[in-house]
């Protein structure tokens, strides 16, 4: 009789590849879930999977060879159809996977973040509708070309001027990159998925749409209520207070070391 430990060692040697396969499959499924959740393609995917599994179960238990043959042939057609149906989601997922650079702030760029927060808060108090996009690893060049090139440093006064209700550029979005306003009056892609909140306006849908297709972060100020929202990865977060907004924006862009450095600087002051 083999020792207890040897039995487990032999089992490991014989089946370690199965464990790797399970891990790889789990990672693939998880990444697909992250890519497709909260998108308009998610319901289509669930519907297709439900129908396919239902037919497979029927053909297996009732032993229907013709239906089984049709299902095998349909797999190739479905694979091609999914590439067409989920083309926007696949493009977005591949872009995110290929992203290697993240938007990080140094001590100089921290001032820019504070300026953005102050600008958004002032716009909120005036109830000026506003939409900002902070570019990260995925370029927003195509979005910039839909607007007017600015190329100026961000300031509260400039932000207020751009989004003043009678300004020619107030209806579009502003693209921010490397501490500067790159372009204003830009047209963002509007999300086509069904929203549970019917009160969301075009600015909010544009913020969600942009963050569905890129890794940018969008900041929105509601013209009706002055409420501040942040869109990340196709998800919209609303904030009741100025402090909540500042905390969330810093949590997105500042790493732990920078937070600790800022805290120690404030204590020293």
C-alpha positions in Angstrom: 0.0 0.0 0.0 1.4 3.4 -1.0 2.0 6.0 1.7 -0.7 8.7 2.0 1.7 11.5 0.8 2.8 9.5 -2.2 -0.7 8.9 -3.3 -1.4 12.7 -3.4 1.9 13.4 -5.1 1.1 10.9 -7.9 -2.4 12.4 -8.2 -0.8 15.8 -8.5 1.6 14.7 -11.2 -1.2 13.1 -13.2 -3.7 15.9 -13.0 -1.8 19.2 -12.6 -2.5 20.0 -16.2 -6.2 19.8 -15.5 -5.8 22.4 -12.7 -4.0 24.8 -15.1 -6.8 24.3 -17.7 -9.5 25.1 -15.1 -7.5 28.2 -14.0 -7.2 29.4 -17.6 -10.8 28.8 -18.3 -11.8 30.6 -15.2 -9.7 33.6 -16.1 -11.2 33.7 -19.6 -14.7 33.5 -18.3 -14.0 36.2 -15.7 -12.5 38.6 -18.3 -15.5 38.0 -20.6 -17.8 38.8 -17.7 -15.9 42.0 -16.9 -16.0 43.0 -20.6 -19.6 42.4 -21.2 -21.4 43.2 -17.9 -23.5 46.3 -17.9 -23.4 46.6 -21.7 -26.2 46.3 -24.2 -24.6 43.1 -25.5 -24.9 41.3 -22.1 -28.6 40.5 -22.6 -28.0 39.2 -26.1 -25.2 37.0 -24.8 -27.4 35.6 -22.0 -30.2 35.0 -24.4 -28.0 33.2 -26.9 -26.4 31.1 -24.1 -29.8 30.2 -22.6 -31.2 29.1 -26.0 -28.1 27.1 -26.9 -28.0 25.3 -23.5 -31.7 24.6 -23.7 -31.4 22.9 -27.2 -28.3 21.0 -26.1 -30.2 19.5 -23.1 -33.2 18.7 -25.2 -31.2 16.9 -27.9 -29.1 15.0 -25.3 -31.9 13.7 -23.1 -34.4 13.0 -25.9 -31.6 11.6 -28.2 -32.5 13.8 -31.2 -29.6 13.2 -33.7 -30.9 15.7 -36.3 -31.2 18.5 -33.7 -27.7 17.6 -32.4 -26.3 17.8 -35.9 -27.9 21.2 -36.5 -26.5 22.5 -33.2 -23.0 21.4 -34.2 -23.3 23.2 -37.5 -24.8 26.3 -35.9 -21.8 26.7 -33.6 -19.7 28.1 -36.5 -22.4 30.5 -37.6 -22.9 31.7 -34.0 -19.2 32.3 -33.5 -19.2 34.5 -36.6 -22.4 36.2 -35.6 -21.0 37.0 -32.1 -18.0 38.8 -33.6 -20.5 41.1 -35.4 -23.0 41.5 -32.6 -20.3 42.2 -29.9 -17.9 44.1 -32.1 -18.0 47.3 -29.9 -17.6 45.3 -26.7 -14.8 43.2 -28.1 -13.0 46.3 -29.3 -13.3 47.9 -25.9 -12.1 44.8 -24.1 -9.1 44.4 -26.3 -8.2 48.0 -25.9 -8.4 47.7 -22.1 -6.3 44.5 -22.1 -3.7 46.2 -24.3 -3.5 49.2 -21.9 -0.3 49.2 -20.0 0.0 52.8 -18.8 -2.2 54.3 -16.1 -2.8 58.0 -15.5 -0.8 58.7 -12.4 -0.1 62.1 -10.7 3.2 63.4 -9.4 3.4 66.4 -7.0 3.0 68.9 -9.9 0.1 67.1 -11.4 -1.6 67.0 -7.9 -2.2 70.7 -8.4 -4.0 69.9 -11.6 -6.3 67.4 -9.8 -7.2 70.1 -7.2 -7.9 72.6 -10.0 -10.2 70.1 -11.7 -12.0 69.4 -8.4 -12.4 73.2 -7.7 -13.6 73.8 -11.2 -16.2 71.1 -11.0 -17.4 72.3 -7.6 -17.8 75.9 -8.9 -19.7 74.7 -11.9 -22.0 72.6 -9.7 -22.7 75.6 -7.5 -23.6 77.7 -10.5 -25.6 74.8 -12.0 -23.7 75.0 -15.3 -24.0 71.7 -17.1 -20.5 70.3 -17.7 -18.7 67.2 -19.1 -15.0 66.5 -18.7 -13.0 63.5 -20.0 -9.7 62.6 -18.5 -7.6 60.7 -21.0 -5.6 57.7 -19.6 -3.9 55.0 -21.7 -6.3 54.9 -24.6 -6.0 58.0 -26.9 -8.9 60.3 -27.3 -7.6 61.8 -30.6 -10.7 60.9 -32.5 -12.9 62.6 -29.8 -10.7 65.7 -29.8 -11.1 66.1 -33.6 -14.9 66.5 -33.1 -14.3 69.7 -31.1 -12.3 72.9 -31.0 -8.6 72.7 -30.1 -7.8 74.7 -26.9 -4.4 73.7 -25.7 -4.6 75.8 -22.5 -3.9 75.2 -18.9 -6.9 74.3 -16.8 -8.3 77.0 -14.5 -11.5 77.6 -12.7 -12.1 80.7 -14.8 -11.5 78.9 -18.1 -13.8 76.0 -17.2 -16.6 78.5 -16.2 -16.2 80.3 -19.5 -16.3 77.2 -21.6 -19.5 75.8 -19.9 -21.3 79.2 -19.5 -24.8 78.4 -20.8 -24.5 81.0 -23.6 -21.0 79.9 -24.7 -20.7 78.4 -28.1 -18.9 75.3 -26.7 -21.0 74.7 -23.6 -23.0 71.8 -25.1 -19.9 69.6 -25.9 -17.4 67.9 -23.7 -13.9 68.9 -22.7 -10.9 66.6 -23.1 -8.2 66.8 -20.5 -4.7 65.4 -20.9 -1.4 66.1 -19.2 -2.7 68.9 -17.0 -4.2 70.8 -20.0 -7.5 71.3 -21.7 -6.8 69.7 -25.1 -10.1 70.4 -26.8 -13.6 71.7 -26.0 -17.0 71.3 -27.6 -16.2 67.6 -28.3 -18.9 65.0 -29.2 -18.7 61.9 -27.1 -20.2 58.5 -28.1 -23.6 58.1 -26.4 -24.3 54.9 -24.6 -27.1 52.9 -26.3 -27.8 50.5 -23.4 -31.1 50.8 -21.6 -30.9 52.9 -18.4 -32.9 52.1 -15.3 -32.8 55.8 -14.3 -34.9 57.8 -16.8 -33.7 61.1 -15.4 -30.2 60.7 -16.9 -29.6 63.3 -19.6 -27.5 63.3 -22.7 -24.4 64.4 -20.8 -24.6 61.5 -18.5 -25.2 59.0 -21.4 -22.3 60.5 -23.2 -20.1 60.1 -20.2 -21.1 56.4 -19.8 -20.7 55.8 -23.6 -17.1 57.2 -23.6 -16.1 55.1 -20.6 -17.6 52.0 -22.2 -15.4 52.4 -25.3 -12.2 53.7 -23.6 -10.5 53.7 -20.2 -11.1 57.5 -19.8 -12.7 58.9 -16.7 -15.6 61.2 -17.2 -16.9 63.9 -14.8 -20.4 65.3 -15.2 -22.2 68.2 -13.7 -26.0 68.2 -14.0 -27.5 71.4 -15.4 -30.8 70.7 -13.7 -29.6 69.8 -10.2 -25.9 70.6 -10.0 -25.2 67.0 -9.0 -21.7 65.8 -9.7 -21.1 62.4 -11.2 -18.1 60.3 -12.2 -18.3 57.6 -15.0 -15.7 54.8 -14.9 -15.7 51.6 -17.0 -19.3 52.3 -18.1 -20.6 52.8 -14.6 -22.0 56.1 -13.3 -21.5 57.2 -9.7 -23.4 60.2 -8.2 -22.2 62.1 -5.2 -24.3 64.0 -2.6 -21.5 66.1 -1.3 -18.4 67.9 -2.5 -16.2 65.8 -0.1 -17.5 62.5 -1.6 -16.6 63.7 -5.1 -13.1 64.8 -4.2 -12.5 61.6 -2.2 -13.6 59.4 -5.1 -11.6 61.2 -7.8 -8.5 61.0 -5.7 -9.1 57.3 -5.1 -9.1 56.8 -8.8 -6.0 58.7 -9.6 -3.8 58.8 -6.6 -1.9 55.7 -5.3 -1.4 54.9 -1.7 2.1 56.4 -1.4 0.9 59.7 -2.8 -2.0 59.7 -0.4 0.3 59.0 2.5 2.6 61.8 1.3 -0.3 64.2 1.1 -1.5 63.3 4.6 1.9 63.7 6.1 2.4 67.1 4.4 -1.0 68.3 5.8 0.0 67.1 9.3 3.3 68.9 9.1 1.6 72.1 7.9 
